[in-house]
């Protein structure tokens, strides 16, 4: 055979293989589509006829026509077509990952897994990155323009078919089709469906009227509460009525909305008792769903994220409370910093995989944790407390199991045929002194077998791994062993005493979920004092669900049995805890996650859907939804000014909606939102038409409320400016200085703006005094009544210190005082709120410092940990230490220096600069005069030598010049 014929045969064979593969993959879908198409065609005449006749014409149908069966058939066909449309999601929810295609192709069966280990997987990941970066790869990597248009037209046709089938089924009396039609019209599941709020409202209204369905009534309440899309006017009374009907029908979202309204007094009087009742009903439903899962409960949804935190807070990094002080360590803020630096979660995973492939056990363990929890950032409460949504990555139990097994095999190379006999010899490596991450990996492997995550559920295998980890005192293994012994999951192994022993060992290592289990044991025995202590410990250690639920139950019982003086406090605590449980247990209706995913889809339709879902969640009392909605509609931002909320320019209606959400967010202790409310009143955004002076007074009150929290430097600075200029408050230079000083105390990063403001303040006060004004600032002396708060505190400390020294009469008393001071320092205020039992907890933490440090090291930031490891590797190859070693040495050398007057130092620097400027000016004048004299002499002595600026020899001026210089 000739080479040409051989090539033809090869291409022909390849073409046949491709054709067979595509035909095999497309045949089921084609047959299903054809069957749906035939169903659609068969009922088209009926639809057209039904459109032409009235509803009374149903009596003229054929006797054998089964209306109910036809409606059900049309509804099922619509759902099947809808499932095909939503099989590939509109957007992937990954804040910091590169977009990747999820559509499988023929070559995907032959290519390696992008997350696989080894050099082949690394090469494939690099190829994917190149494909994303270079346009040349896109020319051959995606469908052509005509093919994309045909695909889009096909999907739009399917969307029309779904709507048509739902309408037809609803006309035939299918109530489920009527509700689904309304839901798709309000929340389009893909961009191919039109958004039709009017059709949605009509469908929900008709559905609620026919069936009394709670979900329809809850959405009708939303329309009346917000006036969304101007379908109906805002009517809070009607909204409260619909919410009540829906809540009575068991709708969890309506129960939350009703509880929030009674708690906040929205369109009704504040009634904490009713708020507790409705939030308790919602929390009970969430807890019931949680307990319906595997042992240990359902995996908690990832936490929601404030969009403002990703930008460093509402006012940006440094100026916002959300990104100052200890708040800078929150995962959302750190993720925003990483994103600003150009880091993505794909980069983080790639770095972890690279080091894990090199045999780095710590990287392999952390990588297994990331794949197991589906997030870069865990929550501090342990495995059972969930993870942070800001670090969301694809969850992969198989990859997690592979990494954990690889680590565990260093200590336990083989498993016995009977897992419960693992203690016999031969199944554990000998002379193992440092198990490393093997015990923790055993905890994860046991948890996966216990819950059936990525593997077949096997309680015996779970107990084997837990007991292996417990031999090394691993806290998660002890806690889960306690659950297995308590519930008797393994036949013949049920012992509450052993369960309590395991829970106690885990709780001694500060595991939040272990404290929860101990608290539940005390709670069901009626030992509420011990139960409360354990649940409070669990909350402080990071438990976010069960501990809140049982604390709310305890506070509710206390509220109902206490007198009026204490009932209000118990009621407020119960509402707060029940609210947290209801908002976290959203497995079936996670509006915040859906809204966040829609927002980051990048399309205008996605942003509108995100705003709608945030608005629904905000009506249910979610502070995060209120913050996000206000943030994206804020008048200082222009991202949504061209949507239907503000088609041409920022309207006052948009500002009013943003102000409403800022106000509600501020009522839930969001300090930045409280400052933002003051800004809106100051600038007159979204507020009623009223005199400017009245608006400024209200703005000053909001700033004062934020400043009273002692954490908002911006609020303090704003008040200082208002007192300096007499805006909204009487002019008072002393109060202005005091608030500027407070701003610097609250946030040291405000040094430059505060310094400039103080310089301007002193200048204005001086000019005011020169014009005859009184009570201005004094540059040189201090009046005690005019001291700032910071200066007053420092002076009080010095006075108290001097008094204590005078009271010391002998060395024994002095040494006792030092001993007392050391004890006070041990129990000193670290900035966190004090609570009953904190002294006992601090004492136990000092005695068991090793376990606490180990737990803290385990939950540290994975991104920062990877950075430090990378920097440490780079520093090992150099002759010097860290780059900031000199700065650290300077800081260490200055620890003993006394405090200096910053303002006096600044004024001294200004005086020195002025003196230098005067000297430079005088010298310049002298040089200019000498140059003029020399030029005059040259004109008189035209043929003499040019000496430049030097006078010629014999000239008396030469001696003068030498003297001056």
Secondary structure as UniProt FT lines:
FT   HELIX           3..52
FT   HELIX           55..60
FT   TURN            63..64
FT   HELIX           67..85
FT   TURN            95..96
FT   HELIX           106..109
FT   TURN            114..115
FT   HELIX           118..133
FT   HELIX           135..141
FT   HELIX           145..171
FT   TURN            172..173
FT   HELIX           175..186
FT   TURN            191..192
FT   HELIX           197..211
FT   HELIX           214..226
FT   HELIX           228..230
FT   HELIX           236..248
FT   TURN            249..250
FT   HELIX           252..264
FT   HELIX           272..291
FT   TURN            295..296
FT   HELIX           307..310
FT   TURN            311..312
FT   TURN            314..315
FT   TURN            317..319
FT   HELIX           321..323
FT   HELIX           325..329
FT   HELIX           331..340
FT   TURN            341..342
FT   HELIX           345..357
FT   TURN            358..359
FT   HELIX           361..373
FT   TURN            380..381
FT   HELIX           383..385
FT   STRAND          387..388
FT   HELIX           389..391
FT   HELIX           397..408
FT   TURN            409..411
FT   HELIX           419..421
FT   TURN            422..423
FT   TURN            425..426
FT   TURN            430..431
FT   TURN            436..437
FT   HELIX           438..451
FT   HELIX           459..470
FT   TURN            471..473
FT   HELIX           475..487
FT   TURN            491..492
FT   HELIX           496..507
FT   TURN            508..510
FT   HELIX           512..524
FT   TURN            525..526
FT   HELIX           528..540
FT   TURN            541..542
FT   HELIX           546..561
FT   HELIX           564..584
FT   HELIX           591..599
FT   TURN            600..601
FT   HELIX           604..619
FT   TURN            620..621
FT   HELIX           623..632
FT   TURN            635..636
FT   TURN            639..642
FT   TURN            644..645
FT   HELIX           652..667
FT   TURN            668..669
FT   HELIX           671..683
FT   HELIX           692..707
FT   TURN            708..710
FT   HELIX           713..725
FT   HELIX           733..746
FT   HELIX           748..750
FT   HELIX           751..770
FT   TURN            771..772
FT   HELIX           784..786
FT   HELIX           789..807
FT   HELIX           811..826
FT   TURN            836..837
FT   HELIX           838..847
FT   HELIX           849..858
FT   HELIX           862..876
FT   TURN            883..884
FT   HELIX           885..893
FT   TURN            894..896
FT   HELIX           902..940
FT   TURN            942..943
FT   TURN            948..949
FT   TURN            953..954
FT   HELIX           956..964
//
